[in-house]
Amino acid sequence: MKAIFSILLSLYVTGLLGAAEPPLASSQFPDLATMPDRTAEFRQRLTEGNGTLVLEPGAHRITGTLEVVLSGKNSAMIRPSSGSATLIMDGPGPAIRLLGSHEGTASPASFKVGTFHERMPLVEGIEIVGNHPEADGIELVRTFEAIISKVAVRWCRDGIRLFERNRNVTISDVNLYENRGIGLHLDDVNLHQIDVANSHISYNRGGGIVVRDGNVRNLQITGCDIESNMPGDDSPTQTANILLDVSGSKGDKARSIAEVAITGCTIQHSSNYSGKDFKELAPGGANIRFLGKEVAPIDSVTITGNVLSDVSLNVDLRDCTDITFTGNVLFAPNPDHLHVIRGKRVVVNGNTFNPREFERPGRIVFEACQDCIFSNNTLRALLAPEGSLIVKNSQRIALNGNLLTESQGGVKIDGSSDIVVKDWLVSGLPKGTSFVVKDESSARIVEEGNVTAP
């Protein structure tokens, strides 16, 4: 059994390390240099088709963006006629750009009547492969009800980029695989209402789903496999499989992210499966990382029913408010499971924290937090001797009804006040180890109903 596991692990590591530098399409299509450039032809067909392009089966080389200006058209459609069709982007920029005219919100009152003719532009059933370091897949600008479905983007820079302003976007059943930059990039975009579902987003070196700046509301990420979206070597990184980041615009209240649901996804890799050549892969990477700011914390988010594993830090929440983290399974951190920094009203309930086959510290940390709850969780084999759960410089934290087993430390409280540690079941701490350790500066610490066993 161990031999089989070693073989599988070796194959898995080989796949991870081989993905560090994505190739270009010319490695897959050796006759690419002799393929005709069909850019001008496809642009003409888009014009004649009033925004519709039906691709013949096979691989088609283009060197410039196929842009559809939606204003004045009856929406747009790019799809294959039958079978499979591949666009090879042999130049810089997006292979496809949908350019709409919507300047309003999602409210019907904000629409110009002509914008409704641009509804539901559709890209479906095609593959885009990059053959230029600055080739991108698809770009959406000022669209309304855009749908991208059954699309694969590989070996580009960014897979799908949303820019400037968009409304009511649907991205489903896509494969964004092994791109140099970001899989799905919400780039300083004003965007309310976007659904991302049933998709594979993997091996994108700059992050999986990245929301940076902009004004983003109503983002749903559901039923996706999101993995290894960070460097495939030992390059330090601060990216993540899912990254929401407004930290770079510190004094700007307008750039903000809220109302997000991340549900039913597997989110994992890469750190532990590093093989003999690396101590760890992508040090600093996270599965979910929120980087808010004081003037506009990331808020109103639910993270529910996900499986998260095998990164430096499973979940990193900074400057966030009103977050629920419920019913998730976390394993194989390297080193830690969860950090909540400057969080308010963060509820962590009913999760399992377990290193599985690895030996890891696995800490859960609340630092500079207020009004948070950590309840009904199971914690197993967390090996940080200073404490499995650390509360530092925080106020009004309820730690209730958790189960801690086979671990090296219990709860450590530093510089904090109004902390309740209640109804824990604890077993397997090293002999002589206190379950709750608090420093002299901490005040009003309540310990009640905790049961400890050898």
Residue pairs with C-beta under 8 A, 6 or more apart in sequence:
9 273
10 275
12 273
13 273
13 274
13 275
14 275
16 228
16 232
16 269
16 270
16 273
16 281
17 232
17 233
17 275
17 277
17 278
18 232
19 178
19 203
19 228
19 232
20 205
20 231
20 232
20 233
21 232
22 130
22 154
22 155
22 178
22 179
22 180
22 203
22 205
23 155
24 130
24 131
24 132
24 155
25 32
25 88
25 89
25 90
25 129
25 130
25 131
25 155
26 32
26 33
26 131
28 129
29 35
29 59
29 88
29 129
32 61
32 88
32 90
32 131
35 59
35 60
35 61
35 88
36 61
37 61
37 62
37 63
37 90
38 60
38 61
38 62
39 62
39 63
39 64
39 66
42 53
42 60
42 62
42 66
43 64
43 66
43 67
45 53
46 52
46 53
46 66
46 68
50 73
50 74
51 68
51 70
51 73
51 74
51 75
51 76
51 77
51 121
52 76
52 77
52 78
53 66
53 77
53 78
53 79
54 77
54 79
54 80
54 81
55 78
55 79
55 80
55 81
55 85
55 87
55 126
56 80
56 81
56 85
57 80
57 81
57 82
57 83
57 84
57 85
58 85
58 86
59 85
59 86
59 88
60 85
60 86
60 87
60 88
61 88
61 90
61 131
62 87
62 88
62 89
62 90
62 91
62 95
63 90
63 91
64 91
64 93
65 93
65 94
65 95
65 96
65 97
65 139
66 78
66 87
66 95
66 96
66 97
67 96
67 97
67 98
67 99
68 76
68 78
68 96
68 97
68 98
68 99
68 121
69 99
70 76
70 98
70 99
70 100
70 101
70 117
70 118
70 121
70 143
71 100
71 101
71 114
71 118
72 114
72 117
73 117
73 118
74 117
75 117
75 118
75 119
75 120
75 121
75 122
76 98
76 118
76 121
76 122
77 121
77 122
77 123
78 96
78 122
78 123
78 124
78 126
79 122
79 123
79 124
79 125
79 126
80 125
80 126
84 125
84 127
85 125
85 126
85 127
86 126
86 127
86 128
86 129
87 95
87 96
87 126
87 127
87 128
87 129
88 129
88 130
88 131
89 95
89 128
89 129
89 130
89 131
89 132
89 135
89 136
89 137
89 156
90 131
90 132
90 135
91 132
91 135
92 132
92 134
92 135
93 134
93 135
93 136
94 136
94 137
94 138
94 139
94 161
95 128
95 135
95 136
95 137
95 138
95 156
96 123
96 128
96 137
96 138
96 139
97 138
97 139
97 140
97 141
98 121
98 123
98 138
98 139
98 140
98 141
98 143
98 146
99 141
99 142
99 143
100 115
100 118
100 121
100 140
100 141
100 142
100 143
100 144
100 146
100 166
101 112
101 114
101 115
101 118
101 142
102 111
102 112
102 115
102 118
102 142
102 143
102 144
102 165
102 166
102 167
103 112
103 142
103 165
104 110
104 111
104 112
104 115
104 167
105 167
105 192
106 167
106 168
106 192
106 193
111 144
115 144
116 144
118 143
118 144
119 144
119 145
120 145
120 146
120 147
121 143
121 145
121 146
121 147
122 146
122 147
122 148
122 149
123 138
123 147
123 148
123 149
123 151
124 147
124 148
124 149
124 150
124 151
125 149
125 150
125 151
126 151
126 152
127 151
127 152
127 153
127 154
128 137
128 138
128 151
128 152
128 153
128 154
128 156
129 153
129 154
129 155
129 156
130 136
130 137
130 154
130 155
130 156
130 157
130 179
130 180
131 155
133 157
133 180
134 157
135 155
135 156
135 157
136 156
136 157
136 158
136 159
136 161
136 181
137 151
137 153
137 156
137 158
137 159
137 160
137 161
137 176
137 179
138 148
138 151
138 153
138 159
138 160
138 161
139 160
139 161
139 162
139 163
140 146
140 148
140 160
140 161
140 162
140 163
140 166
140 169
141 163
141 164
141 165
141 166
142 164
142 165
142 166
143 166
143 167
143 169
144 166
144 167
144 168
145 167
145 168
145 169
145 170
146 166
146 168
146 169
146 170
147 169
147 170
147 171
147 172
148 160
148 169
148 170
148 171
148 172
148 174
149 170
149 171
149 172
149 173
149 174
150 173
150 174
151 174
151 175
152 174
152 175
152 176
152 177
153 159
153 160
153 174
153 175
153 176
153 177
153 179
154 175
154 177
154 178
154 179
155 178
155 179
155 180
156 179
156 180
156 181
157 179
157 180
157 181
158 179
158 181
158 182
158 183
158 185
158 206
159 174
159 176
159 179
159 182
159 183
159 184
159 185
159 201
159 204
160 171
160 174
160 176
160 183
160 184
160 185
161 182
161 185
161 187
162 169
162 184
162 185
162 186
162 187
162 189
162 191
162 194
163 187
163 188
163 189
164 188
164 189
164 190
165 189
165 190
165 191
166 189
166 190
166 191
166 194
167 191
167 192
167 193
168 193
168 194
169 191
169 193
169 194
169 195
170 194
170 195
170 197
171 184
171 194
171 195
171 196
171 197
171 199
172 195
172 196
172 197
172 198
172 199
173 197
173 198
173 199
174 199
174 200
174 201
175 199
175 200
175 201
175 202
176 183
176 184
176 199
176 200
176 201
176 202
176 204
176 208
177 200
177 201
177 202
177 203
177 204
178 202
178 203
178 204
179 203
179 204
179 205
179 206
180 204
180 205
180 206
181 204
181 205
181 206
182 204
182 206
182 207
182 208
182 210
182 229
183 201
183 202
183 204
183 207
183 208
183 209
183 210
183 226
183 229
184 196
184 201
184 208
184 209
184 210
185 207
185 210
185 212
186 194
186 209
186 210
186 211
186 212
186 214
186 216
186 219
187 212
187 213
187 214
188 212
188 213
188 214
188 255
189 214
189 215
189 216
190 214
190 215
190 216
191 214
191 215
191 216
191 217
191 219
192 215
192 216
192 217
192 218
193 217
193 218
194 216
194 218
194 219
194 220
195 220
195 222
196 209
196 219
196 220
196 221
196 222
196 224
197 220
197 221
197 222
197 223
197 224
198 222
198 223
198 224
199 224
199 225
200 224
200 225
200 226
201 208
201 209
201 224
201 225
201 226
201 227
201 229
201 241
202 208
202 225
202 226
202 227
202 228
202 229
203 227
203 228
203 229
203 232
204 229
205 229
205 230
205 231
205 232
206 229
206 239
207 229
207 230
207 239
207 240
207 241
207 243
208 226
208 227
208 229
208 240
208 241
208 242
208 243
209 221
209 226
209 241
209 242
209 243
210 239
210 240
210 243
210 245
211 219
211 243
211 244
211 245
211 257
212 243
212 245
212 246
212 248
213 245
213 246
213 248
213 249
213 255
214 255
214 257
215 254
215 255
215 256
216 244
216 256
216 257
216 258
216 260
217 257
217 258
217 259
218 259
219 257
219 259
219 260
219 261
220 260
220 261
220 263
221 242
221 260
221 261
221 262
221 263
221 265
222 261
222 263
222 264
222 265
223 263
223 264
223 265
224 265
224 266
225 265
225 266
226 241
226 242
226 265
226 266
226 267
226 268
227 241
227 266
227 267
227 268
227 269
227 270
228 241
228 268
228 269
228 270
229 239
229 240
229 241
230 237
230 239
230 240
230 241
230 270
230 281
230 282
230 285
230 311
231 237
231 281
231 282
231 285
232 270
232 281
232 282
233 278
233 281
233 282
234 274
234 278
234 279
234 280
234 281
234 282
234 283
235 282
236 283
236 284
237 282
237 283
237 284
237 285
238 284
238 285
238 289
239 285
239 289
240 285
240 286
240 287
240 288
240 289
240 311
240 316
241 267
241 268
241 269
241 286
241 287
241 288
241 311
242 262
242 267
242 287
242 288
242 289
243 286
243 289
243 291
244 257
244 260
244 289
244 290
244 291
244 292
244 298
245 289
245 290
245 291
246 255
246 256
246 257
246 291
246 292
246 293
246 296
246 298
247 291
247 292
247 293
247 318
247 319
249 255
249 293
250 293
250 294
250 295
251 295
252 295
252 296
253 295
253 296
255 296
256 296
256 298
257 292
257 298
258 298
258 299
258 300
258 301
259 300
259 301
260 298
260 300
260 301
260 302
261 301
261 302
261 304
262 288
262 301
262 302
262 303
262 304
262 306
263 302
263 303
263 304
263 305
263 306
264 304
264 305
264 306
265 306
265 307
266 306
266 307
267 287
267 288
267 306
267 307
267 308
268 287
268 307
268 308
268 309
268 310
268 311
268 332
269 281
269 309
269 310
269 311
270 281
270 282
270 285
270 310
270 311
271 280
271 281
271 282
271 283
271 285
271 310
271 311
271 312
271 332
271 333
271 334
272 280
272 310
272 332
272 334
272 358
273 281
273 310
274 280
274 281
280 312
280 334
282 311
282 312
283 312
284 312
284 313
285 311
285 312
285 313
286 311
286 312
286 313
286 314
286 315
286 316
287 308
287 309
287 311
287 313
287 314
287 315
288 303
288 308
288 314
288 315
288 316
288 317
289 313
289 315
289 316
289 317
289 318
290 298
290 301
290 316
290 317
290 318
290 319
290 320
290 323
291 298
291 318
291 319
292 298
292 299
292 318
292 319
292 320
293 319
294 319
294 342
297 319
297 320
297 321
297 342
297 344
298 319
298 320
298 321
298 323
299 320
299 321
299 322
299 323
300 321
300 322
301 320
301 322
301 323
301 324
302 323
302 324
302 326
303 315
303 323
303 324
303 325
303 326
303 328
304 324
304 325
304 326
304 327
304 328
305 326
305 327
305 328
306 328
306 329
307 328
307 329
308 314
308 315
308 328
308 329
308 330
308 331
309 330
309 331
309 332
309 333
309 356
310 331
310 332
310 333
310 334
311 333
311 334
312 333
312 334
312 335
312 336
313 333
313 335
313 336
313 337
313 338
313 339
314 330
314 333
314 336
314 337
314 338
315 325
315 330
315 337
315 338
315 339
316 339
316 341
317 323
317 338
317 339
317 340
317 341
317 343
317 346
318 339
318 341
318 342
318 343
319 341
319 342
319 343
320 340
320 342
320 343
320 344
320 346
321 343
321 344
321 345
321 346
322 344
322 345
322 346
323 343
323 345
323 346
323 347
324 347
324 349
325 338
325 346
325 347
325 348
325 349
325 351
326 347
326 348
326 349
326 350
326 351
327 349
327 350
327 351
328 351
328 352
329 351
329 352
329 354
330 337
330 338
330 351
330 352
330 353
330 354
331 352
331 353
331 354
331 355
331 356
332 355
332 356
332 357
332 358
332 360
333 355
333 360
333 361
333 362
334 358
334 360
335 360
335 361
335 362
335 363
335 384
336 360
336 361
336 362
336 363
336 364
336 365
337 353
337 362
337 363
337 364
337 382
338 348
338 353
338 363
338 364
338 365
339 363
339 364
339 365
339 367
340 346
340 348
340 365
340 366
340 367
340 369
340 372
341 365
341 367
341 368
341 369
342 367
342 368
342 369
343 366
343 369
343 370
343 372
344 369
344 370
344 371
344 372
345 370
345 371
345 372
346 366
346 369
346 372
346 373
347 372
347 373
347 375
348 364
348 372
348 373
348 374
348 375
348 377
349 373
349 374
349 375
349 376
349 377
350 375
350 376
350 377
351 377
351 378
352 377
352 378
352 380
353 362
353 364
353 377
353 378
353 379
353 380
353 382
354 378
354 379
354 380
354 381
355 362
355 380
355 381
355 382
355 383
359 381
359 383
360 382
360 383
361 382
361 383
361 384
362 379
362 381
362 382
362 383
362 384
362 388
363 382
363 384
363 387
363 388
363 389
363 390
364 374
364 379
364 382
364 388
364 389
364 390
365 389
365 390
365 392
366 372
366 374
366 389
366 390
366 391
366 392
366 394
366 397
367 390
367 391
367 392
367 393
367 394
368 392
368 393
368 394
369 391
369 394
369 395
369 397
370 394
370 395
370 396
371 395
371 396
371 397
372 394
372 396
372 397
372 398
373 397
373 398
373 400
374 389
374 397
374 398
374 399
374 400
374 402
375 398
375 399
375 400
375 401
375 402
376 400
376 401
376 402
377 402
377 403
378 402
378 403
378 405
379 388
379 389
379 402
379 403
379 404
379 405
379 407
380 404
380 405
380 406
380 407
381 405
381 406
381 407
382 388
382 404
382 407
382 408
382 409
383 407
383 408
384 408
384 409
385 408
385 409
385 430
385 433
386 409
386 412
387 409
387 410
387 411
387 412
387 437
388 404
388 407
388 408
388 409
388 410
388 411
389 399
389 410
389 411
389 412
390 411
390 412
390 413
390 414
391 397
391 399
391 411
391 412
391 413
391 414
391 416
391 419
392 413
392 414
392 415
392 416
393 414
393 415
393 416
394 416
394 419
395 416
395 417
395 418
396 417
396 418
396 419
397 416
397 418
397 419
397 420
398 420
398 422
399 411
399 419
399 420
399 421
399 422
399 424
400 420
400 422
400 423
401 422
401 423
401 424
402 424
402 425
403 424
403 425
403 426
404 410
404 424
404 425
404 426
404 427
404 429
405 426
405 427
405 428
406 427
406 428
407 428
407 429
408 429
408 430
408 433
409 429
409 433
409 437
410 426
410 429
410 433
410 434
410 435
410 436
410 437
411 421
411 424
411 435
411 436
411 437
412 437
412 438
413 419
413 436
413 437
413 438
413 439
413 442
413 445
414 438
414 439
414 441
414 442
415 439
415 441
415 442
416 442
416 445
417 442
417 443
417 444
417 445
418 443
418 444
419 442
419 444
419 445
419 446
420 446
420 448
421 436
421 445
421 446
421 447
421 448
421 450
422 446
422 447
422 448
422 449
422 450
423 448
423 449
423 450
424 435
424 449
424 450
424 451
424 452
425 450
425 451
425 453
426 435
426 450
426 451
426 452
426 453
427 452
427 453
427 454
428 453
428 454
429 435
429 452
431 454
435 450
435 452
436 445
436 447
436 450
438 445
